[in-house]
């Protein structure tokens, strides 16, 4: 299955509304392979607050899927993002 969603909160809302999160976690736990790029990578972390997206869907929930340990993912790094990353940490 391939998702091409650029909005992190839209992706989170779609995953929550479809109840796909529990299916995905079971699949990965059974050694299934999953790749996430951009929004898909960020959603794998602990918190999606690393994204620049605004929560227009009122999910009121920044929790990611917690599938990469205790880490959150920051995508599309540029040197000028250093302070934002330090502040986030």
N, C-alpha and C positions, 0 to 999 in steps of 0.2 A: 504494500500500500504506500502511495506517495502523496504527501501533502505539499502544496505550494501556497503557503499562507505567510504573508509578510508581517502581519499584525500579531504580536505575541499574545495579547489578551483575547483576540478572536480565536486563536488556536487553543488557548486554555479553556475558553468557554465552550468551544466545540467538543473538546475532549471531556469536559465535565458533563455537558448536556447529553452526550451520546453514551455516557458511562463506559467509554472505551478505555479509560485509564486502568481499570482493574484487569481488563483483558490484556492490555499491553504489558502490564507488570507481570502477569502470569507467564506470558510468552517469553519475556526476557529472563525471568527466573528459571525457565526451562531451557536456557541457553539459546534462545532465539536471538537473531541478529537484528539490531535496529540502528539506523543511522539518522541523525538529525543534523541538518545544516541550518544555520541562522536561527530562526524561531524554533525549529525542531531541536536544535542543540541547547538553546537556552531553557526550553521546557523540561529538559532532562535534569537540570540542576535543582538545588534546594529552593531557590527563590528566583522568580523571573524579574525582579526589580532591577536587574542589570540592563534591561532593555530600555530603549528610548520611547517605546510606545506609551500612549496614554490609555488608561482604562476606560474606554468609551462604552464598554459592555457591562459596567458596574459589577464585575465579578467579585470585587472586594476581597480577593484572595490571591496573593502573590506566590503561593506555594507552588513549586514545581513538582516534578514527579520523583525527585530524590533518587535518581538512578545512577548518579555519578558520585557516590559517597556523600561527604559533607560539603561538597563544592557547589558553587553557582557558576554559570558559564557567561562570559562576556564575549560577545561576537563583534567582528568588524573593528578590531583594535586599530587605533591610530595613536600616535605619540601624545597628541593633545588630550587623550582620554585618561592619562595617568592620574590626574587629580580626582576625577570622578571615581576611578577604581579605588584609590586610596580612601576617599570619603565613604564609599560603599563598604569597604572592609571594616 
